[in-house]
Amino acid sequence: MAEARGLRGLRNPAVIAAFGGWNDAGDAASGVIDHLVDTYRAELEFAIDPEEFYDFQVNRPTTRLIDGKRTIEWPTTEVLVANLPERDLVLIGGPEPNYRWQEYLNRLMSLLRSVRPEMVVVLGALLTDAPHTRPVPVSGTASDAELAAELGLEISDYEGPTGIVGVLSQECSVAGMPVVSMWASVPHYVAEPPNPKATLALMTRLEDVLNLPLDPGELPEAAESWVEQVNELVADDPDIAGYIAALEERRDEATPAPSGDAIAAEFERYLRRRDRRRG
């Protein structure tokens, strides 16, 4: 993997990473990377050679016609840079690798050491019993107590199977890089991607973590349209409608009313985002 010169000398760089597959229900997390790449015209710095890390019978290459010419796109991990007015973002995205995870992580860590990021944010999404009609729950954890307190997050106490995002988070933490992990809850009964509502929820939390305004583009409209489409499907099946109503009731009972401090903090975050966009 040749070193990318464009990864040196970045302005207050933050790394955002998401990987398709086990870590990415509804493609919600990888949707954030795709959105940022398209919105800010991120430039590709390099792609990891897929031959060493992917099973092409699991992550198959795709054939496309571009300007009348057929080309093959191989599954790989891409590293791109988006230059925002306030800072530079290093975007890492691709399918979760199938082979040689330790070597794969060694290459990513070599990249991150050259970037020297102020923060690494890893994104994921998982299937839960969250109803599609309610705000998308996004859980967030930080790598150390000081960062957690600063951002209003928790220290992860999870134990169990993990994906490449969990391993990458641990490697970054050991290397002394501040790490934030955020996971969106995707309704298990509408798991088919895409899920723009969950992608938008992750984007909103990402804004808060980075203290940086991010252009949502057409995501709000896409999220509303997605909810309407699911509602139409649900209306044709009384059993599913009843099940979702039960989920809604359980969710509403379990969600405490926000405190005055929480409302004030959320309002302050809104004002900061609005002022930054106006500026």
BELPE-V657066 format. One record per backbone hydrogen bond with DSSP energy under -0.5 kcal/mol. NH is the residue of the N-H (numbers start at 1). CO is the residue of the C=O. If there is no record, write none. Layout:
nh->NH co->CO
nh->NH co->CO
//
This chain:
nh->5 co->3
nh->7 co->4
nh->8 co->5
nh->12 co->10
nh->14 co->88
nh->15 co->119
nh->16 co->90
nh->17 co->121
nh->18 co->92
nh->19 co->123
nh->20 co->94
nh->24 co->21
nh->25 co->125
nh->26 co->191
nh->27 co->24
nh->28 co->25
nh->31 co->27
nh->32 co->28
nh->32 co->29
nh->33 co->29
nh->34 co->30
nh->35 co->31
nh->36 co->32
nh->37 co->33
nh->38 co->34
nh->39 co->35
nh->40 co->36
nh->42 co->37
nh->43 co->81
nh->45 co->79
nh->46 co->79
nh->48 co->77
nh->52 co->49
nh->53 co->50
nh->54 co->50
nh->56 co->54
nh->58 co->55
nh->59 co->55
nh->60 co->58
nh->62 co->73
nh->64 co->71
nh->66 co->64
nh->66 co->69
nh->67 co->65
nh->69 co->66
nh->71 co->64
nh->73 co->62
nh->74 co->72
nh->78 co->76
nh->78 co->93
nh->79 co->46
nh->80 co->91
nh->81 co->43
nh->82 co->89
nh->83 co->81
nh->84 co->82
nh->84 co->87
nh->88 co->11
nh->89 co->82
nh->90 co->14
nh->91 co->80
nh->91 co->89
nh->92 co->16
nh->92 co->90
nh->93 co->78
nh->94 co->18
nh->96 co->20
nh->98 co->53
nh->99 co->53
nh->104 co->100
nh->105 co->101
nh->106 co->102
nh->107 co->103
nh->108 co->104
nh->109 co->105
nh->110 co->106
nh->111 co->107
nh->112 co->108
nh->113 co->109
nh->114 co->110
nh->115 co->111
nh->116 co->112
nh->117 co->112
nh->118 co->13
nh->119 co->13
nh->120 co->178
nh->121 co->15
nh->122 co->120
nh->122 co->180
nh->123 co->17
nh->124 co->182
nh->125 co->23
nh->126 co->184
nh->128 co->186
nh->134 co->131
nh->139 co->183
nh->141 co->181
nh->142 co->154
nh->143 co->179
nh->148 co->144
nh->149 co->145
nh->150 co->146
nh->151 co->147
nh->152 co->148
nh->153 co->148
nh->154 co->140
nh->156 co->142
nh->167 co->163
nh->168 co->164
nh->169 co->165
nh->170 co->166
nh->171 co->167
nh->172 co->168
nh->173 co->169
nh->174 co->170
nh->175 co->171
nh->176 co->173
nh->177 co->172
nh->180 co->120
nh->181 co->141
nh->182 co->122
nh->183 co->139
nh->184 co->124
nh->185 co->137
nh->186 co->126
nh->186 co->184
nh->188 co->128
nh->190 co->187
nh->191 co->188
nh->194 co->26
nh->195 co->26
nh->199 co->195
nh->200 co->196
nh->201 co->197
nh->202 co->198
nh->203 co->199
nh->204 co->200
nh->205 co->201
nh->206 co->202
nh->207 co->203
nh->208 co->204
nh->209 co->205
nh->210 co->206
nh->211 co->207
nh->212 co->207
nh->219 co->216
nh->222 co->218
nh->223 co->219
nh->224 co->220
nh->225 co->221
nh->226 co->222
nh->227 co->223
nh->228 co->224
nh->229 co->225
nh->230 co->226
nh->231 co->227
nh->232 co->228
nh->233 co->229
nh->234 co->230
nh->235 co->231
nh->236 co->232
nh->236 co->233
nh->237 co->234
nh->241 co->237
nh->242 co->238
nh->243 co->239
nh->244 co->240
nh->245 co->241
nh->246 co->242
nh->247 co->243
nh->248 co->244
nh->249 co->245
nh->250 co->246
nh->251 co->247
nh->252 co->248
nh->253 co->249
nh->254 co->250
nh->255 co->251
nh->256 co->254
nh->263 co->259
nh->264 co->260
nh->265 co->261
nh->266 co->262
nh->267 co->263
nh->268 co->264
nh->269 co->265
nh->270 co->266
nh->271 co->267
nh->272 co->268
nh->273 co->269
nh->274 co->270
nh->275 co->271
nh->276 co->272
nh->277 co->273
nh->278 co->274
nh->279 co->275
//
